[in-house]
C-alpha cells in the first residue's frame, strides 16, 4: 500500500501518524474519498464558469486531500483554489490547474481502487 500511494505523492509515514498508525482506518477513509462528490462539483462548476461554486468545491477538495495526505492532488488544488477565489478570474490559469487536478485525481483514484 505504501509504495502504491507514494506514486501519487502521499508521504505515507507522515500521513499514517495523523491516523495514529492505523493503516486499516486510513485505507477505509481513502475508500470513502472515492465516494465524495466534491471533485465532480468542482469539475462541473469550472466547466460552467460558476466561480463562487468552483471556489467552494475547490476549497473542500483541498481540505479533503490535505487531511488524507493526497499531496499529488493538493499540489494543484491549492493554486486552483486561489485562482477561483480572486477576481478578475484568469480562465487560462484556472483551466490549466483544473486539468492538472483532474490528471492527479484520476491517477490517485486508480491507485486507491487498487488497494
Short mmCIF file of the C-alpha atoms (twelve columns), coordinates in Angstrom:
data_MODEL
# 
_entry.id   MODEL 
# 
loop_
_atom_site.group_PDB 
_atom_site.id 
_atom_site.type_symbol 
_atom_site.label_atom_id 
_atom_site.label_alt_id 
_atom_site.label_comp_id 
_atom_site.label_asym_id 
_atom_site.label_seq_id 
_atom_site.Cartn_x 
_atom_site.Cartn_y 
_atom_site.Cartn_z 
_atom_site.pdbx_PDB_model_num 
ATOM 1   C CA . UNK A 1   0.000   0.000  0.000   1 
ATOM 2   C CA . UNK A 2   2.769   2.418  0.956   1 
ATOM 3   C CA . UNK A 3   4.598   2.102  -2.355  1 
ATOM 4   C CA . UNK A 4   1.411   2.497  -4.391  1 
ATOM 5   C CA . UNK A 5   0.350   5.643  -2.537  1 
ATOM 6   C CA . UNK A 6   3.804   7.168  -2.818  1 
ATOM 7   C CA . UNK A 7   3.396   7.137  -6.612  1 
ATOM 8   C CA . UNK A 8   0.654   9.761  -6.236  1 
ATOM 9   C CA . UNK A 9   2.552   11.981 -3.807  1 
ATOM 10  C CA . UNK A 10  1.468   10.543 -0.462  1 
ATOM 11  C CA . UNK A 11  4.037   10.920 2.308   1 
ATOM 12  C CA . UNK A 12  2.845   7.666  3.782   1 
ATOM 13  C CA . UNK A 13  4.797   7.696  7.038   1 
ATOM 14  C CA . UNK A 14  3.721   11.255 7.792   1 
ATOM 15  C CA . UNK A 15  0.045   10.734 6.988   1 
ATOM 16  C CA . UNK A 16  -0.098  7.493  8.938   1 
ATOM 17  C CA . UNK A 17  0.958   9.442  12.033  1 
ATOM 18  C CA . UNK A 18  -2.226  11.519 11.602  1 
ATOM 19  C CA . UNK A 19  -4.173  8.288  11.662  1 
ATOM 20  C CA . UNK A 20  -2.323  7.104  14.796  1 
ATOM 21  C CA . UNK A 21  -0.639  4.319  12.831  1 
ATOM 22  C CA . UNK A 22  -3.962  2.680  11.986  1 
ATOM 23  C CA . UNK A 23  -3.436  1.582  8.405   1 
ATOM 24  C CA . UNK A 24  -6.861  -0.102 8.132   1 
ATOM 25  C CA . UNK A 25  -8.610  3.086  9.256   1 
ATOM 26  C CA . UNK A 26  -6.600  5.144  6.746   1 
ATOM 27  C CA . UNK A 27  -7.478  2.702  3.968   1 
ATOM 28  C CA . UNK A 28  -11.199 2.995  4.868   1 
ATOM 29  C CA . UNK A 29  -11.001 6.796  4.727   1 
ATOM 30  C CA . UNK A 30  -9.288  6.615  1.338   1 
ATOM 31  C CA . UNK A 31  -12.068 4.373  0.046   1 
ATOM 32  C CA . UNK A 32  -14.655 6.903  1.301   1 
ATOM 33  C CA . UNK A 33  -12.801 9.578  -0.679  1 
ATOM 34  C CA . UNK A 34  -13.822 7.690  -3.822  1 
ATOM 35  C CA . UNK A 35  -17.492 8.327  -2.993  1 
ATOM 36  C CA . UNK A 36  -17.043 12.038 -2.310  1 
ATOM 37  C CA . UNK A 37  -18.819 14.220 -4.896  1 
ATOM 38  C CA . UNK A 38  -16.874 17.456 -4.421  1 
ATOM 39  C CA . UNK A 39  -14.444 16.765 -7.263  1 
ATOM 40  C CA . UNK A 40  -17.343 16.309 -9.690  1 
ATOM 41  C CA . UNK A 41  -18.926 19.517 -8.401  1 
ATOM 42  C CA . UNK A 42  -15.619 21.308 -8.943  1 
ATOM 43  C CA . UNK A 43  -15.250 19.972 -12.456 1 
ATOM 44  C CA . UNK A 44  -18.787 20.996 -13.416 1 
ATOM 45  C CA . UNK A 45  -18.619 24.441 -11.844 1 
ATOM 46  C CA . UNK A 46  -15.305 25.228 -13.576 1 
ATOM 47  C CA . UNK A 47  -16.705 23.965 -16.879 1 
ATOM 48  C CA . UNK A 48  -19.771 26.203 -16.428 1 
ATOM 49  C CA . UNK A 49  -17.689 29.129 -15.100 1 
ATOM 50  C CA . UNK A 50  -19.626 29.299 -11.848 1 
ATOM 51  C CA . UNK A 51  -16.690 30.699 -9.910  1 
ATOM 52  C CA . UNK A 52  -18.217 31.005 -6.434  1 
ATOM 53  C CA . UNK A 53  -19.322 27.361 -6.607  1 
ATOM 54  C CA . UNK A 54  -15.910 26.418 -8.001  1 
ATOM 55  C CA . UNK A 55  -14.268 28.087 -5.014  1 
ATOM 56  C CA . UNK A 56  -16.481 26.174 -2.564  1 
ATOM 57  C CA . UNK A 57  -15.724 22.846 -4.219  1 
ATOM 58  C CA . UNK A 58  -12.016 23.583 -4.699  1 
ATOM 59  C CA . UNK A 59  -11.658 24.556 -1.062  1 
ATOM 60  C CA . UNK A 60  -13.377 21.345 0.050   1 
ATOM 61  C CA . UNK A 61  -11.282 19.168 -2.284  1 
ATOM 62  C CA . UNK A 62  -8.169  20.910 -0.969  1 
ATOM 63  C CA . UNK A 63  -9.181  20.174 2.615   1 
ATOM 64  C CA . UNK A 64  -10.011 16.532 1.940   1 
ATOM 65  C CA . UNK A 65  -6.749  15.971 0.117   1 
ATOM 66  C CA . UNK A 66  -4.802  17.728 2.847   1 
ATOM 67  C CA . UNK A 67  -6.378  15.595 5.555   1 
ATOM 68  C CA . UNK A 68  -5.762  12.380 3.630   1 
ATOM 69  C CA . UNK A 69  -2.228  13.328 2.583   1 
ATOM 70  C CA . UNK A 70  -3.077  13.252 -1.127  1 
ATOM 71  C CA . UNK A 71  -0.325  15.716 -1.932  1 
ATOM 72  C CA . UNK A 72  -0.316  14.973 -5.660  1 
ATOM 73  C CA . UNK A 73  -3.797  16.467 -5.992  1 
ATOM 74  C CA . UNK A 74  -3.141  19.086 -3.325  1 
ATOM 75  C CA . UNK A 75  -0.203  20.482 -5.292  1 
ATOM 76  C CA . UNK A 76  -2.642  21.738 -7.941  1 
ATOM 77  C CA . UNK A 77  -5.781  22.157 -5.819  1 
ATOM 78  C CA . UNK A 78  -4.126  24.882 -3.726  1 
ATOM 79  C CA . UNK A 79  -3.347  27.238 -6.634  1 
ATOM 80  C CA . UNK A 80  -6.686  26.360 -8.266  1 
ATOM 81  C CA . UNK A 81  -8.472  27.417 -5.082  1 
ATOM 82  C CA . UNK A 82  -6.528  30.679 -5.081  1 
ATOM 83  C CA . UNK A 83  -7.403  31.345 -8.727  1 
ATOM 84  C CA . UNK A 84  -11.149 30.796 -8.325  1 
ATOM 85  C CA . UNK A 85  -11.156 32.971 -5.197  1 
ATOM 86  C CA . UNK A 86  -9.716  36.103 -6.782  1 
ATOM 87  C CA . UNK A 87  -11.240 38.436 -9.331  1 
ATOM 88  C CA . UNK A 88  -10.604 39.022 -12.141 1 
ATOM 89  C CA . UNK A 89  -10.640 35.332 -12.971 1 
ATOM 90  C CA . UNK A 90  -7.791  34.075 -15.135 1 
ATOM 91  C CA . UNK A 91  -9.629  31.388 -17.060 1 
ATOM 92  C CA . UNK A 92  -6.442  30.150 -18.705 1 
ATOM 93  C CA . UNK A 93  -4.763  29.514 -15.345 1 
ATOM 94  C CA . UNK A 94  -7.943  28.030 -13.909 1 
ATOM 95  C CA . UNK A 95  -8.212  25.663 -16.866 1 
ATOM 96  C CA . UNK A 96  -4.581  24.642 -16.573 1 
ATOM 97  C CA . UNK A 97  -4.804  23.934 -12.840 1 
ATOM 98  C CA . UNK A 98  -8.098  22.110 -13.310 1 
ATOM 99  C CA . UNK A 99  -6.512  19.899 -15.962 1 
ATOM 100 C CA . UNK A 100 -3.665  19.045 -13.579 1 
ATOM 101 C CA . UNK A 101 -6.086  18.375 -10.700 1 
ATOM 102 C CA . UNK A 102 -8.069  16.073 -12.992 1 
ATOM 103 C CA . UNK A 103 -4.991  14.141 -14.075 1 
ATOM 104 C CA . UNK A 104 -3.826  13.628 -10.490 1 
ATOM 105 C CA . UNK A 105 -7.351  12.868 -9.290  1 
ATOM 106 C CA . UNK A 106 -7.746  10.093 -11.870 1 
ATOM 107 C CA . UNK A 107 -4.307  8.661  -11.128 1 
ATOM 108 C CA . UNK A 108 -4.981  8.786  -7.372  1 
ATOM 109 C CA . UNK A 109 -8.423  7.270  -7.806  1 
ATOM 110 C CA . UNK A 110 -6.924  4.350  -9.737  1 
ATOM 111 C CA . UNK A 111 -4.354  3.740  -7.010  1 
ATOM 112 C CA . UNK A 112 -6.953  3.853  -4.230  1 
ATOM 113 C CA . UNK A 113 -9.250  1.495  -6.120  1 
ATOM 114 C CA . UNK A 114 -6.386  -0.995 -6.390  1 
ATOM 115 C CA . UNK A 115 -5.815  -1.103 -2.621  1 
# 
